[in-house]
Amino acid sequence: MSIEQSGTLPLSVDVVQAVEKLDKLQLAWLSGYTWAKAQGASGQISATFSENTLTTAAVEPVKVTVLSASQTGNAKGVAAKLTARLQAEGVQATHHSLGDYKAKQIADEQFVLLVSSTQGEGEAPEEGVVLLKLLNGKKAPKLDRLQFAVLGLGDSSYPNFCQAGKDFDQRFEVLGGSRLLPRADADLDFKAVADQWIEEVVAIVKQKNSQPQASASSVSTSTETVATSVYHKDNPFPAPLLTNQRITDLTAEKDVRHLEFDLSGSGLRYQAGDVLGVWFENDPALVEEIFAALSLNGDEEVSLNGELLNLRSALQSRLELTQNTQALVKGYAALINNAELNQLVADPQQLQNFTENTPLVDLFNRFPSAISATDLVALLRPLTPRLYSISSSPAEVGEEVHLSVGVVRYEHNGKARAGGASSYLADRVGEDETVRVFIEHNNNFRLPSDPQKPIIMIGSGTGIAPFRAFVQQRAADEAEGKNWLIFGNQHFTKDFLYQTEWQQFQKDGYLHKYSFAWSRDQAEKIYVQDKIREEAEAIWQWLQDGAYIYVCGDASRMAKDVDKALLDVIEQQGGFSREEAEEYVDHLREEKRYQRDVY
């Protein structure tokens, strides 16, 4: 029966639009109200509903949650910038690092803008693990109310470029969410892509905001306070190098350096668990070798970001020369049109293997050709700083900062090759010369606020660095909580980093338990994950006593093996299923009792 036939008056467009904006609770209330009205109930309810429910539904402003999953601080910085832009446009926007965000809260969100970096072999940063596991798990919530946008930050030299951002984006969609705009992926030089994505997403959210002129007083502010300093990534501090000491035996396979820098006068502050960023310069000999292969002399003038400089300066201090990428190999092949290189590039598996196993300079050596300085600069990516876990506590060393750096050295086709930053620090900077540095705060790798809580520190190689800082801090605080170090390296006599210091910590009562895994001191290789399983009962007991577990080291191998070993221990000792053990670990993460600094 039509409206006209029933004798009922048609609703106005305004009323229809207002009703369409009501949520389920408001619709249920309205249904009850209209029924009561039809039965002759008082009109008082009408005024209340009209003034509160309908008005609120029509003018309630958009509330946006900005999330960041950051490993080195870049994603966090982009998210903070996005939040500030939204707030400036009158949008209620709040920024949370995923390390401080309850994963299950995602089910209640309506607008989420997520910025995620990628680490290891395509994994989410440590602080994003719990949310991504929830989104992929059996208990994943429906997100059909969610509108979202994702920006991925990554490094195109790795096969799984921006994979974490892709994974978040895909799971949001699968679970019912709708995209505000397509995902964007940004490489190491991410600023231009990030800025464009911010402007696009801000324009879309502004359109959806029913109060574009909301006053500043109604705007939600970020939940985080970021310490500011005169010196930062884009304005690093020239720190004098005080000490450069090899701390592995001269006959050891690994060359690990203990480095000390002076931060006096910089105003830079850090805590145990933070990271030092290091800007470095490429090896001049490597630069000249590239010139020889490409028939260049280095005096050619080139332009970088609008600045004119000679090619030698550009290669030595502004462009990446020690990390090869598939994009670079493809670009070079297109320039020189070499039949053998073209054939290699045409096979994806060959291209991947070649890129992963061939230094950039040896691409040019194997396929030498005369190209222009402009073409070379277009091929290369901007140089980016390297980040190192700080191995000191300011409570112990004052205005110094210490690093434990493994120097990357290897041979390729009979020629010695080395890592860009590690060889710069070990070989090319003299004591009392300066290195450009900055602090990256790592709030997801922190000692317990309660000094009585026990801690278990698990690391291999230079992964011991932050644990030296942790125990220095615990000693300075005279913390009563027990400290347990599980450390692995190749040889006891050659690779026991900071051996005498650990012995002193033990003597002073700040190293209560230790387990060492020397992988090459016997026929069967023993690693830290083996020690974890061996100490299953003790680890479980420490967890029952409220212990915090910390892991530092290689993300693709060691950290994954440690994670599996911990799950085995929890499953076995707790009498759990595998799924229950994983939930237990997720709970530890959310309580900040399982923290990882992996790379």
N, C-alpha and C positions, 0 to 999 in steps of 0.2 A: 504493500500500500504506500503511495507517495505521500510526501509531506502535505501537499495541497489536499489530497483526498482525506487525510486523517483530521484535517482541520487544525493542525499544529502550525504555529508561526515558525518560519525558518530562522536559524540562529544567525547572528551577525558575524561578519568575517573576523572582527576583533575577538569575539568570544571563542570562535573555533580555533584561532591561532593561539589564544591563551591556554585553552584546554590541551592542545597538542604539546605544549611545553611542560605539562605536569608530569611528575614522576608517579610511580605506582602507588605510593603512599598517599599522595595528594589526590589522585584519581579515586582511590577508595574512599577518602574523606568526602570528596565531592558527590560521589554516588550516594553515600549515606545522607549527606545534607539535602540533596534534591529529593530523595525519598521522604525525609522528614518534612520538608517544605510542602510536598504534595499532600501530606497528611495534616497540614495546617499548623506546623510548628512555628515558634517565634521567629521573627525576622532578624533577631539580634545576631544569630550565627552568620547571616548573610554579610553583615558589615565586617565581622571579624575575618571571614574568609576572603572577602573582596580586598580588604586592605593588606592582609598578610600573605595569603597563599598565592592568589593570582598576581598580585603586584610583585612578590618575590620571584615567582617563576618567570615573569616577563623581564625583570631587570637584573637578576642575579648575574654578576660578572663571571667570566671564564677564570678558572683557577688552574694554573699550569704547574706541573711538577717537572723540574729539570733534573735529570739524573746523569751522573758521570761515573764511568768505570775507567779509572786512570792508573797507569803503572808508573809513569815518570812525571806526571803533573800536567801534560799537554791537554788531555781530555778535560781535566778539572778546570784548567784555565779557559778553555773554549766555552764550557758550560757556565762558568761564572760570567763571562762576557755576554753570553746569550741572556742570562738571567737579568743582568743590568739593563740590556737593551729592552727587554720586555717590560721591566719595571718603569723605564723611562717613557714607555708608551701607555702607561696606566694599567698594565696587565698584572694581576696578582700572580706572581711567579716565585717559587721557592726552589732553591738548589740543594740537593742532597748528594754527597758522594755515596755510592752504593755500599761502601763499608759501614755507613751510618744509617742505612735504610733497611727496614724490615721487609724482606722479600714478599711476604704474603700481602702486604699493603697494596701491591700492584693491582689486586682485584678490585680495589675501591677507587682507582684512578680513572679520570675521564680524559685528561690531556697530559701526555708524557712526551717529553723531548729528551732523547738519550744520546749522549756522546760517549763512545767507547773506543779505547785503543785495543790493540791485539798484541799478544806476547807469545813466545815459544813457537809452537807449530800450529798457530791459529787459535790458541785458547784465549778466553776472556782474561782480563787482568784479575789479579787475586780478589779484589773487592767485588768483582762482578760474578764470581763463580756461583754463589748461593742463588741469586736470582735466575741465572741461566739454567741451573740445574732444576729449579722449581718449574720454569717454563717448559722444560723438556721431560719432566717427570710425570708419574701417574697421577699426582695430585695437582697438576697444572690447572689454574683457574680459568674460567671463561672470561674473555676480555671483550665481549661484544659492545660494551659501553666505551671502550678505550679508543681515543684518537691519538695517533703517535707519529713521531718522525725520528729518524736515526741518522746520526753522522758517525762514520767509522774513520778512525785514524790508524794508519799502518805504515808499512815499509814494503815497497813493491819489489825489493830484492828477495823477499821471502815468497814461497809458492802460495801460501794461504793469506794473501793480501787482504787486510781488513776483515778477516773471517769472523771475529767476534761481533763486529757491527752487523755483518750479514746474518749471523745466527740470531741476534736479538730481533732484528727486523723481521726475519722469517717467522720466528715463533710468535711474535705479537700478532702477525697476520693470521697464522694458522689457528690461533686461539680466539679469533673473532674480531680483533682490532682493525681499525681502518686508518690508512695512511693519510696524513695531512699533506705530504709530498714525498716523492721517491727518495730512497736512501741515497746519501752522498758518501763517497769514499775519497779520503785525502791521503796523499803520500807524505813523506818526511817534510817536504816544504808545504805544510798544510794550510798556511794562513789564508791564501786567496780562496781556496775551496771552502774553508770554514766560514770566512766572512760572508761569502755569497750565500751559503746555506743559512746562516743566521738571519740575513736580510730577508730571504724568501720565507722562512718559517715565521719570523716576526710579522710580516705582512699578512700571512694567512691567519695567524692567531688574532691579530688586530681586527680582522674582518669578523671573526667569530665572537669577539668580545662585545657584550651588550652595553658596556660602560667604557667606551674608549677614552673618556675624559675623567676617569676615576682619579680622585685626589691622591696625592702622595701618601697621605696618612693612612689610606686604606690598603696600600700596597704591602704585601708580605715581603719580608727581607730574607736574604739567604741565611741558611742555618749555619754557615761557616764563616769564620773570620780568618782571612789570609794575612799573614804577617807581611808587611811591606818593608823594603829596604832600598837604599840608593843603588845597591848592587844586586843584579838578578841576571837571568839568562841572556837578556839582550844588552846588558851593561855589566859584564863580569868584572870581578875584582882581580887585579894583578897581584897574586899572592906569591911571596918569595918561597922558593923551595929550600927548606932547611936541611932535610935528610933524604938520601936515596940509598937504601941499604938492601942488598940481596939477603933474603931470609930462608932460602933453600940452599942446600949444599951445592958447591960448584959442580959436582958430578951429577946432580939431580937432573932429570929430564925437564922439569919445570923451572922456569926462572920467575920467582915471585919477589916483588920489591915492597919494602916498607917505606912509604913516603910520608914526610911531614911538611906541612905548609903553615905559614904564619898569616893569620887573619887579622892581626893587630891593625886597628884604625878603620876596618871595613864596616863595622857595625853588624856584620853577619852573625846570626845566631843559629845554633842547631841543637838537636837532641840525639841521644842514642837511638839508632834506627833510621836516621835521615841519610840522604844521598848527596854526594858532591858531584856537580857537573863540571866537566873539564873541556874547554876549547883547546884544540891542538893544531899543530901545523904539520903538513905532510913532509916526508923526507925529501930534501932537495935532490938527492941522487935518483929517487924514483921519478921525480918531475923531469929530470934531464933524460932519463931512459925513455919516457913517453915521447918527449920531443924528438929523440933520435928515430923512434919507430914511425913517427908521423911526419917527418921532414919539416919540423917547426923549430924556431930558434928561441922562442920565449919572449921576444921583444914586441911581438904583434899586439896591437891595441884591441881590447875587447870591452864589451859593455855587460855589466852585471847589475841588474836592478837599477838601471839608469846611471850607474857609476862607471866611468872609464878608467881602466887600469891595464897594465901589461899582462900578457898571458902567464908569465912566470909567477907573478904575485897571485893571480887568480887561482892557479893550480896549487900553489903552496899553502894558501891560507883560507881559500873560499870554497873549494870544490872537493867532492868526495873521490878519492883515488884508490881506496883499499877495499871497497865493497862493489862487486860486480852485480849486474842485474840483467834479466832477460830482455828488458826494454832497451838497455844500452847495447846489448849484442845485436838485437834486431835493427836498431837504429844505425849502428856501424855497418852492418851488412848492406843496408839500403844505400849507404853512402858510397861504399867501395865496389859493390857488385862483384864480389869474388865468388866463383862457382862453388868452391868447397865450402865456404862459409854460408852461402845461400842454401846449400843442401843441408847443412847442419841445422840452420834456423828453421827449415821446413819440417823437421821432425821434432815434435814437442818434447819427447823424452830425451833425445840427444841434446836439445837446447838446454833443458833443465840440468842434465848431468854436466854439460860443459860449463854452464854458468856457475854452478855450485863448486866446481873443482878447478876453475881457471881464474887466477887473479886478473884484474882489469888490465894491468900492464902487459900481461902475457897474451891477452887477446890481441893487443896491438903488435906484440912481438911476433906472434904466429902469423898474423895477416897484416903485415906492414903496408901502409899506403900514405900517399900525400893527401892530407885534407886541410881545410882552412881552420884557422884558430876559432872563428865563429862557429863552425860546425862542431868542433870539439867541445866547446863550452856548452853548446845546445845539447850534446849527448850526456854531459855529466850532471849529477845531482848536487845540490848545495851541501857543503860540509855541515854535519850536525855534531853537537857536543856528545861526549861519552859520559855515562853516569856510573859512579862507583859507590858501593855501600861504604859509609864512613866507619872506620875501625877504632874510633876513639870517643870518649865522653868528655865534654867540656869541663865536667866536674874534676877530671883527672888532669887534663892537658891545657886548661885555660883557653887562650886565644889561638891555639893551634888546631889543626884538623889533620887526621891521619888516614891514609889509604893503604890497602893491601892489594896490589895489582899484579895479576898474572900476565907476564909479557908474552904476547902471541908471536911465536917464531916457527917457521916451517920452510921447507924447500919445495920448489916447483921447477921441474925441468933443469935441476942442478943449480938453480939460483936461490939464494937466501931471500926469503920474504918475511915481512913482519906486519903486525897490526898497526894501524895508524896512530892511535892515542897511546897505546901501551909502550910502543917503541919510542915515541916522542918523550914520554915521561922517564923511561929507563935510560935512553941513550943520548937524547939530544938537548935536554935541559940541564944545565949545570946548577950546582948548589948556589944559592943566593940569586939565581935568575928567577924571573917571575913566570907564573902560569895563570892564565885567565880562568877563574873558577866562580861558581855560584852554588847556592844551597837549594836543594829540592827537598821539601818537607814530606815525610812519608808517615802520615798519621795512621796508616794501616799496619805499621810494624813498630809497636810500642810496648815497653815493659808494662806489667800490671800496675794500676794505680795503687793497689794494696801491696806494700813491700813484703808482706808475710806470705804471699802466694808463691808456690814453687814454680820454677820454669824448666822446660826441657828444650835445649838448643841443638838443632840437627843441621849439620852442614858438611860440605866436602870442599877441599881446596880453598880458594879464596872466599868461599861461603862462610868461613870462620870470622870474617871481618866484623860484622855487626855484633857478634857475640862477645868479642873482645870489648867493644863499647858497652854492651849490656852489663858485663860483669864489673867493668870499671865503675859504672854508675851504681850498681848494687853495693859495691864496696864503699863508695863515697857516701851512700845513703845509710850505710850500716844496716842494710835490709836483712831481715831475719828469714825470708823465704829461701828454700833450698834451690840450688842451681845444679843442673845436670847437663854436661856437654857430651854429645855424640858426634864425633868428628872422623872424617875419612880422608885419606890421601894415599899416595903410592907407597912410600917407605918411611918407617919410623925414624931411621937415622938421617934421612935426607930431606923429608918433607913435613916434619912436625912443626907447623907454623906457630911461633910465639911459645915454644915449649917451656922455657924458663918462667915466663909470665904465668902460664897455667899452673906450673908447679908452685909458684908463690901464692896464687889465688887459693890453691888447695891447702897450703900451709896456713894461710891467714883465715881459713874457714869460709871462703866464698866460692869454692868449687866442691860441692858435697858428693858428687858422683860423676864418673866419666867413663865413656866407652869409646875405644878407638878401633877403627877399621883400616888396616894397612893392606891395600889390595895386592901389592906385589911382593910382600915379604914371605909368601908361602906359595905352594903350587896352585892351590885353589884360591881364586880371587874372593876377597871378603869386602863387602861394601856396608855403608851405614844402614841400609835397609835390612841386612842380615843381622846387624846388632840390635835393631828394633825388635825383630822377631825373637831373637835370643833373650831379650830382656822384657818379653811380653808381660809377665806377671808384675814386674816393677813398674812398667809404664802404666798399666791399668790402675795400679794402686795410686800412683802419682796423680792420675786423672781424677780418681775418686777423692783425692785430697785437694782438688781444685787447680791442678797444674795448668799452666799455659804452655802450648807447644809452638815453637818457632822453627821454620825451615828456611834456609838460604842456600842458593846455588843454582845449578843448571836446571832450567824448566823442562826441557824436552826429555831428559833421562832421569837424573837423580831425583828431582822433585816428584815425578810420576811414580817412581819406584818406592819412594818414602810414603807417598799417599796410599799405595796398595798395601804396604807393610802395616801401616797404622790401621787400615780397615781390617786386615787379617787379625791383628791383635785385639781390636775392639769386638770383632765378631766372635773370636775364640774365647776371650776372657769374660766378655759380658753375656755370653750365651745368646747372641743376637743372630738374626738372619742377615744376609748381605745388605738388604734394603734397610733394615733397622740400623745396621752399622753406619751406613751412608747418612741416614737421618741424624744419627748421633754426632757425626763429624760436622754436618751442616749446622747443627745446634751449637757446636763448639765455635764454628766460624762466626755465627751471629752474636755470640757472647764475647767475641774477640779473643777466644782462648785457643784458636788455631790460626796462626798468622804466617804468611809466607812472603819472602822477598826473593823472587825467582826471576831469572833472565835468560 
